[in-house]
Amino acid sequence: MARFLYEAKKGPKDVVKGVLVADNRASALQKIAQMGYYLMALEEENELVKSAGEGKGNIFARVSLKDIADFTRQLSDLLESGLTIVKALDLLHDQTPNKKFKRVIMDIRDFCVSGSPLSEALSRHPKVFSNLYASMVRSGETGGALEKILKRLSDFSEKQLEIQTKIRTALAYPILMSVVGLATVTVLMTFVIPKMMVMFADLGQALPLPTQILLAISNAFKNYWWVIIALIFVAGVFLTKAYATPEGRIKIDRLKLKAPVFGALGMKVEIARFARTLATLLENGVPILESLKVTSETIGNGVIKGEVDKAYDAVREGSSLARGFSGSVVIPPTVMNMIAIGEEAGHLEKSLFKIAQTYDRESDEAIKIMMSLLEPILILTMGVVVGFIVIAMLLPIFEINFMMR
C-alpha cells in the first residue's frame, strides 16, 4: 500500500485536497474517479508510519497502554454518538498529545478513508495494536457491534493497565531503596573507607579480621570496578541472547516461575491474563481455535505459552480444552476443573471470567504479601551491611584507645 496526496475539483468552484491509500497509482486514480472528483494533481507520498516503532526524531517515544485505553474508550463513545469512523479518528488525532500516536492515528484514518475496514488499518501497526485488539475489532465489524466491542476492549485495556500499575507501584519503593542503598555502599567502599584505612595502616597496628575483610572488599571495588561492570554487561548480553532462543526462554521462564514469592505472583498474573483474554474473545464470537492462537501471543511466560499451544493442537484435533491441558504441571488443577465445568455447561467464557477474577484477587493478595516481606527484608539487609561497615571501622579505633590506656 502507498499513500497519495491529491488535489481535485468537487464542483465548478470547490477544490478539495486529501490523502488516500491505494495499491498503486492506477488504483488511486480509480478511487478518485469513484468519488466523483475531477483530478488536478496526484503525488505519491512515503508512508509516515509503518509501525509503532518508527518515527523520525523521536526514537524513544512510545505508545503506552494508557494511550491505547483512552483512545479505545473515546473512539467507542464517539461512534456511539453517531460520528463516522473517519470523523472520530480526526477528532482523536487532534486531541492526542502523543506525537507518535498522532502519526499512527492519521495513518489509520487515511487507510479507512480509502475504504478499508478499521481492523485492517489497525493490523498495520502490530507494535501498537495487538493481534487480540485487531481480532476483536474484526469480530465487531462482522457482527455489526463495533461500538460494543470497543467498550469491552477499553474495559480489558483498563484492567490490564490496573494490574500493571499495581505491580509497578508495589515494586517502586523496594527498587528505589535498593538503588539508594547500593549507591551509598559503593561510595563508602570506593572513596571513604580507603582513606580511613590509610590512617590505620600508618599506625603499624595489625587490623582486626572484620576490618581486613572490609578493606579487601573496598580494594576490590576501587581497583576492579571495571571488572564488575564488565561481568554485569556480559551476563546481561548472555541472558538477552539466551532469552532470544526458544530453549533459552523456556529455561529462564521456568526459573522465574520457581522463584520465591515472585514466581507465584507471575503465575497468577499470567493465568488471569490468559483466562480474561480467551473469555473476551469467545464472548465476542471469535472461534476457539483463533481465540487460543491470539491468546497465546499475549502470554509473556514461555512455559505457560507452551501449555496453551499444546492445548491449541489438542483442540484442533477434536479434543476439549480441558483435556488439552490435562497432564500439565504448570496449569493448576482448579483451572482445568473450572474449564471442564464451563465446557460441559456450554458457558466456557463465564468460567474463564471467574478464573480471571479469582486469580486477580489472588494476585492482589500476593502483591500485599510480597510488600510485607520485601520491606523488612530490605531494611534488615541494609542494617546488616551498614552495621558491618560501622563495626569494621570502629574496631581499630577501640583497639588504639585500649593500647593508649
C-alpha positions, 0 to 999 in steps of 0.5 A: 500500500502507498499513500497519495496526496491529491488535489481535485475539483468537487464542483465548478468552484470547490477544490478539495485536497486529501490523502488516500491509500491505494495499491498503486497509482492506477488504483488511486486514480480509480478511487478518485474517479469513484468519488466523483472528483475531477483530478488536478494533481496526484503525488505519491507520498512515503508512508509516515508510519509503518509501525509503532516503532518508527518515527523520525526524531523521536526514537524513544517515544512510545505508545503506552497502554494508557494511550491505547485505553483512552483512545479505545474508550473515546473512539467507542463513545464517539461512534456511539454518538453517531460520528463516522469512523473517519470523523472520530479518528480526526477528532482523536488525532487532534486531541492526542498529545502523543506525537507518535500516536498522532502519526499512527492515528492519521495513518489509520484514518487515511487507510479507512478513508480509502475504504478499508475496514478499521481492523485492517488499518489497525493490523498495520501497526502490530507494535501498537495494536495487538493481534487480540485488539485487531481480532476483536475489532474484526469480530465487531465489524462482522457482527455489526457491534463495533461500538460494543466491542470497543467498550469491552476492549477499553474495559480489558485495556483498563484492567490490564493497565490496573494490574500493571500499575499495581505491580509497578507501584508495589515494586517502586519503593523496594527498587528505589531503596535498593538503588539508594542503598547500593549507591551509598555502599559503593561510595563508602567502599570506593572513596571513604573507607580507603582513606580511613584505612590509610590512617590505620595502616600508618599506625603499624597496628595489625587490623582486626579480621572484620576490618581486613575483610572490609578493606579487601572488599573496598580494594576490590571495588576501587581497583576492579570496578571495571571488572564488575561492570564488565561481568554485569554487561556480559551476563546481561548480553548472555541472558538477552541472547539466551532469552532470544532462543526458544530453549533459552526462554523456556529455561529462564521462564521456568526459573522465574516461575520457581522463584520465591514469592515472585514466581507465584505472583507471575503465575497468577498474573499470567493465568488471569491474563490468559483466562480474561483474554480467551473469555473476551474473545469467545464472548465476542464470537471469535472461534476457539481455535483463533481465540487460543492462537491470539491468546497465546501471543499475549502470554509473556511466560514461555512455559505457560505459552507452551501449555496453551499451544499444546492445548491449541493442537489438542483442540484442533484435533477434536479434543476439549480444552480441558483435556488439552491441558490435562497432564500439565504441571504448570496449569493448576488443577482448579483451572482445568476443573473450572474449564471442564465445568464451563465446557460441559455447561456450554458457558466456557467464557463465564468460567474463564471470567471467574478464573480471571477474577479469582486469580486477580484477587489472588494476585492482589493478595500476593502483591500485599504479601510480597510488600510485607516481606520485601520491606523488612527484608530490605531494611534488615539487609541494609542494617546488616551491611551498614552495621558491618561497615560501622563495626569494621571501622570502629574496631581499630579505633577501640583497639588504639584507645585500649593500647593508649590506656 
